[in-house]
Amino acid sequence: MDDPEATIRDTISRMAANNGEPHPHHITYVATTRGAAGRELSRNTVMRDADRAVHAIVAQGQFIGYVAKVGRHDAPLPTGRYLQAVVDAATGNVVSWGITDRQVDLAALGTPVELADTTSGSQ
């Protein structure tokens, strides 16, 4: 990725819009590994490619998981104040994502970087 921050902002903004939040705010990311991100964001302790370099990203807003895989057709869509994503640092591809009300401490993974809010809807 030539400009990781632009890729992170574009990716999380697109994901947020697809999940009901046109103006995500307090977008924060940290460079880490896929294994560490999985343990902190989803409590997943078993993961292939655990050493892969990724960016763990969290954005705030009001999210509804319109594009989430929920299993049964009548299962409720996930909702929450935080959109989390893990993005491959080399390719910019989304590795995993989720919506939650649980605030994640990205500092547990490294030094977090908060991107400046650039939308008129930022809070």
Long-range contacts (C-beta under 8 A, 24 or more apart in sequence): 1-89, 1-90, 1-91, 1-92, 4-55, 4-89, 5-113, 5-115, 7-87, 7-92, 8-55, 8-57, 8-87, 8-115, 9-115, 9-118, 11-57, 11-85, 11-87, 11-92, 11-94, 12-57, 12-59, 12-83, 12-85, 15-83, 15-85, 15-94, 15-97, 16-59, 16-61, 16-63, 16-83, 18-66, 18-67, 19-63, 19-64, 19-65, 19-66, 19-67, 19-68, 19-83, 19-99, 20-62, 20-63, 20-64, 20-66, 21-59, 21-61, 21-62, 21-63, 21-83, 22-119, 22-121, 23-61, 23-119, 23-120, 23-121, 23-122, 23-123, 24-59, 24-60, 24-61, 24-83, 24-119, 25-59, 25-60, 25-61, 25-117, 25-119, 25-121, 25-122, 25-123, 26-58, 26-59, 26-60, 26-114, 26-117, 26-123, 27-57, 27-58, 27-59, 27-114, 27-115, 27-117, 28-57, 28-58, 28-59, 28-106, 28-112, 28-113, 28-114, 28-115, 29-55, 29-56, 29-57, 29-58, 29-106, 29-112, 29-113, 29-115, 30-55, 30-56, 30-106, 30-107, 30-109, 30-110, 30-111, 30-112, 30-113, 31-55, 31-89, 31-110, 32-56, 32-109, 32-110, 34-86, 34-95, 36-109, 37-86, 37-109, 38-86, 38-96, 40-104, 40-105, 40-106, 40-108, 40-109, 41-84, 41-86, 41-96, 41-98, 41-104, 42-84, 42-96, 42-98, 52-88, 52-89, 52-95, 53-88, 53-89, 53-90, 54-86, 54-87, 54-88, 54-89, 54-95, 55-86, 55-87, 55-89, 56-84, 56-85, 56-86, 56-104, 56-106, 56-109, 57-84, 57-85, 57-86, 57-87, 58-82, 58-83, 58-84, 58-104, 58-106, 59-83, 60-123, 63-99, 64-99, 65-99, 68-98, 68-99
